[in-house]
Amino acid sequence: MFTFGISTIITSDRDVFSCIELMKTSSFKFVEIRCEKEHFDYENKGEIRRLKNILKKNNLHGISLHPPVWVDIANKDEWIRIKSVREVEKVILVAEKLNIPRIILHPGKSGGYIEEALLSITELLDFANEWEAQIILENTFPDDFGSRPEELQIISDNFSVPVCIDTSHASTKSNRLDMFLDIFDRRIKHFHLSDSLMKNSDDHLIPYEGKIKWEPVLEFLHNHDGFAVFEIPPEGGPRIIEKLEKIKDEWENKKISP
């Protein structure tokens, strides 16, 4: 069964330590760290040490790092592509310092190219293997490179790279969530869990506040292994952790709310 965690995006309007403060009295013990400078200064050695110590002190476990949203490893502009690759390599080094094994990577942004993505992944896998980190590809927001199952499949097939399914991304505009589950199946080792109104925005709502039918996802979570991270931004409102704890408890006992 998948193990549930929280993304520090819930305090993306504040620092990463605010999320740890919220989590320390909850039943959540696993956390995904967002690497955005104003949230977590991952280039600051003192801040890295502080985060490592606070996680240990509160018996919390970092499971994955998410590189900055500006990273675009599929960009045709070689300067942007290389800058993006170097930034991901920087995040891999931070992961090693924090003893975090996974890097959740967007394959590209709008206008991305498969050739550039394959070249970047080749370079990043060599670097990740050297530092014993695992790269996991995440489906992106519609119209960004990597949002279509066939694009993600080409990369995953070429390198046998595992996949993270973002349920909000997969459900925006049209509901393709079932398609992603069917195509990637056992290659799915990570989830970003949030709901969607299935229109044209990256909603990232608390489950049951949108239109996603959660039964297939729950069935998948119970029959496979990996990590399922609730990725809910601060706009989720007050008491986010408590709401997510209730959902986690229900889902661990395989219950679906109305």
C-alpha positions in Angstrom: 0.0 0.0 0.0 1.1 3.6 -0.6 2.3 5.6 2.3 0.8 9.1 2.8 2.7 12.3 3.1 2.4 16.1 2.9 4.1 18.5 0.5 5.4 21.7 2.1 3.5 23.6 -0.6 0.8 24.0 2.1 3.0 26.8 3.5 4.5 28.0 0.2 3.5 31.5 1.2 5.8 31.1 4.3 8.9 29.2 4.9 9.4 25.4 5.0 9.7 25.4 8.8 6.1 26.6 9.1 5.0 23.4 7.5 7.1 21.3 9.9 5.5 23.2 12.8 2.1 22.2 11.5 3.1 18.6 10.9 4.8 17.8 14.2 1.6 17.2 16.1 -0.2 15.4 13.3 -0.2 11.8 12.2 1.8 12.6 9.1 5.4 11.5 9.3 6.5 11.9 5.7 7.2 15.1 3.9 8.1 16.3 0.4 10.2 19.5 0.3 9.5 22.2 -2.3 12.8 23.9 -3.4 11.7 27.5 -4.0 14.1 30.1 -2.7 11.6 32.2 -0.8 10.2 29.0 0.8 13.4 26.9 1.4 16.7 28.5 0.6 18.3 25.2 -0.6 21.6 27.0 -1.5 22.0 28.1 2.2 24.1 25.4 4.1 22.8 26.7 7.4 19.2 26.4 6.3 19.8 22.9 5.0 21.4 21.9 8.4 18.5 23.5 10.3 15.9 21.6 8.2 17.7 18.3 8.7 17.9 18.8 12.5 14.3 19.9 12.8 13.1 16.9 10.8 15.1 14.5 13.0 13.9 16.3 16.2 10.3 15.9 15.3 10.6 12.3 13.9 9.7 13.4 10.4 11.1 11.8 7.3 11.9 13.6 4.0 10.9 11.4 1.1 11.3 13.7 -1.9 12.5 17.1 -3.1 10.8 19.1 -5.8 13.0 21.3 -7.9 12.0 25.0 -8.6 9.0 25.4 -10.9 11.0 27.5 -13.4 13.2 24.5 -14.3 12.7 23.5 -18.0 14.9 20.6 -19.1 13.1 20.3 -22.5 13.7 23.8 -23.6 15.2 24.3 -27.1 17.3 27.2 -25.9 20.5 25.4 -24.8 21.4 28.0 -22.2 18.0 27.6 -20.5 18.2 23.8 -20.8 21.7 23.6 -19.3 20.8 26.1 -16.5 17.8 23.9 -15.7 19.9 20.7 -15.6 22.5 22.3 -13.3 19.7 23.5 -11.0 18.3 19.9 -10.7 21.9 18.7 -10.1 22.1 21.2 -7.3 18.8 19.8 -5.8 20.2 16.3 -6.0 23.2 17.4 -3.9 20.8 18.9 -1.3 18.9 15.6 -1.3 22.1 13.8 -0.4 22.8 16.2 2.5 19.2 15.7 3.8 19.3 11.9 3.2 16.2 12.2 0.9 16.2 9.6 -1.8 13.8 11.0 -4.5 13.7 13.9 -6.9 10.3 14.7 -8.4 10.9 16.2 -11.8 8.8 18.0 -14.4 9.9 16.8 -17.9 9.4 20.4 -19.3 7.3 23.4 -19.8 5.2 24.9 -22.6 6.9 24.4 -26.0 9.2 21.6 -24.8 11.0 19.2 -27.2 11.4 15.5 -26.7 15.0 15.5 -28.0 16.1 18.1 -25.4 14.2 16.2 -22.7 15.9 12.9 -23.5 19.3 14.6 -23.5 18.7 16.3 -20.2 17.4 13.1 -18.6 20.5 11.2 -19.8 22.7 13.8 -18.1 20.6 13.9 -14.9 20.4 10.1 -14.5 24.2 9.8 -14.7 24.5 12.5 -12.0 21.7 11.0 -9.8 23.2 7.5 -9.9 26.5 8.9 -8.7 24.7 10.4 -5.7 22.3 7.5 -5.2 19.2 9.6 -5.9 16.1 8.4 -7.8 14.5 10.7 -10.4 10.8 10.3 -10.8 9.0 12.0 -13.7 5.8 13.9 -12.9 3.0 14.6 -15.5 2.7 18.4 -16.0 -0.1 20.8 -16.3 -1.9 20.5 -19.7 -0.1 22.1 -22.6 3.2 21.9 -20.8 5.6 19.2 -22.1 5.0 16.0 -20.2 1.3 16.6 -19.7 0.3 14.0 -22.4 0.7 10.4 -21.5 2.6 9.6 -24.7 5.3 12.2 -24.0 5.8 10.8 -20.5 5.8 7.3 -21.8 8.6 7.9 -24.3 10.9 9.1 -21.6 9.9 6.4 -19.1 10.3 3.7 -21.7 13.7 5.0 -22.8 15.2 5.1 -19.3 12.9 2.8 -17.2 12.2 5.9 -15.0 9.4 5.7 -12.5 6.5 8.1 -12.6 4.6 10.5 -10.3 1.0 11.1 -11.1 -0.4 14.5 -10.2 -4.1 14.0 -10.0 -5.0 17.7 -10.5 -2.8 17.9 -13.6 -4.2 14.7 -15.0 -7.8 15.9 -14.5 -7.6 19.4 -15.8 -9.6 20.2 -19.0 -10.5 16.5 -19.5 -10.4 13.6 -17.1 -7.4 11.5 -18.2 -6.6 10.2 -14.7 -7.8 6.7 -15.6 -5.6 6.7 -18.7 -2.5 7.6 -16.7 -3.2 4.8 -14.2 -3.7 2.3 -17.0 -0.7 3.3 -19.1 1.9 3.6 -16.3 0.5 1.0 -13.8 3.4 -0.4 -11.9 5.8 2.3 -13.0 3.8 4.7 -10.7 5.8 5.1 -7.5 4.6 8.5 -6.3 1.4 10.5 -6.3 0.6 14.2 -5.9 -2.9 14.1 -4.5 -5.3 17.0 -5.0 -8.7 17.6 -6.6 -9.7 19.4 -9.7 -12.8 21.2 -11.1 -11.8 19.8 -14.5 -11.9 23.2 -16.2 -8.8 25.1 -17.2 -6.9 25.9 -14.0 -4.4 24.1 -11.8 -6.8 23.8 -8.9 -5.0 21.5 -6.4 -8.0 21.4 -4.1 -8.5 19.2 -1.1 -10.0 15.8 -2.2 -13.8 15.9 -2.4 -13.8 19.7 -3.1 -13.6 19.0 -6.8 -14.9 16.6 -9.4 -12.4 13.7 -9.3 -13.8 10.3 -8.7 -11.4 8.9 -6.2 -12.4 5.2 -6.2 -9.9 4.1 -8.9 -7.1 6.0 -7.2 -7.9 4.5 -3.8 -7.9 1.0 -5.4 -4.5 1.7 -6.9 -3.1 3.0 -3.7 -4.1 -0.2 -1.9 -2.7 -2.6 -4.5 0.7 -1.0 -5.1 3.6 0.5 -3.1 5.0 4.0 -3.1 4.3 7.4 -1.6 1.2 9.4 -2.0 1.7 13.1 -1.1 -1.1 15.6 -0.6 -0.1 18.6 -2.6 -2.4 21.4 -1.4 -1.4 25.1 -1.6 -2.2 27.6 1.3 -5.4 28.6 -0.4 -6.8 25.3 0.8 -7.9 27.3 3.9 -7.5 26.9 7.6 -7.1 23.5 9.3 -5.7 21.9 6.1 -3.7 19.4 8.1 -6.7 18.2 10.1 -8.8 17.8 6.9 -6.1 15.8 5.2 -5.6 13.7 8.3 -9.3 12.7 8.2 -9.0 11.8 4.5 -5.8 9.8 5.1 -7.4 7.9 8.0 -10.4 7.0 5.8 -8.3 6.0 2.9 -6.0 3.9 5.0 -9.1 2.0 6.0 -10.3 2.0 2.4 -13.3 4.3 2.9 -14.6 6.7 0.4 -16.4 9.9 1.6 -19.6 10.9 -0.2 
